[in-house]
Amino acid sequence: MNKRPPAMFVADAQGLDFLNSIAHPSKPVEWLANGEDLLAWLEQAGMLAPAAAGRMRDEARPEELDQVAAQARELREWFRGFVQRHKGGMLAGDVLAELAPLNALLEKDETHRLVGERRGDGPENAVSGLERVTVRRWRSPAMLLAPIADALADLVCSADFRQVKKCESPTCSLLFHDVTQGHARRWCSMALCGNRAKQAAYRARLKQQSV
């Protein structure tokens, strides 16, 4: 039995990486099939600290986590519809009604901001070694949807939807935010579909030369 490949984070936007948690890079792969999958994906995405994931595994029943994973899949497909309708254009206030389910989910979040040590070097103009740190209370398995909702909100508020694209490979479903200079990105990854396209073009040239 073939092992499932690692989850892919190639979108340059966490909200689109979430949509890519089910993908067809060559054949269909589901990375959110159950509660344990959801925990693992959130950890890999950097949305859930290992310590918080461990507590959730210890304290929540598997069926509770599976139920939240099912809700995550429903959220994913609802948001996919929104992205498919609006990618390639600019978002404006007239889409707010469509985003009501996302706002309803964001209202359930439980976060607070503390003072913590600045991570990394910080900005060049930083005058303090401290920074505000957002901390989330993981009171129930349902809270696992909160960082996902944050990522989706960041996408609609910060990404240029004119540059939200689907990989040009006809067999690939991966989406990405094209942040390249000149916005010329065509593939989910050069190591995946880009390389396959180059090989196909090379074979086509050889075939044409042999005719």
Buried (B, 14 or more C-beta within 10 A) or exposed (E): EEEEEEBBBBBBBBBBBBBBBBBBBEEEBEBBBBBBBBBBBBBBBEBBEEEBBEEBEEEBEEEBBBBBBBBBBEBBEEBBEBBEEBBEEEBEEEBEEBBEBBEEBBEEBEEEEEEEEBEEEEEEEEEEEEBEEEEBEBEBBBBBBBBBBBBBBEBBEEBEBBBBBBBEBEEBBBBBBBEEEEEEBBBBBBEBBBEBBEEEEEEEEEEEEEE
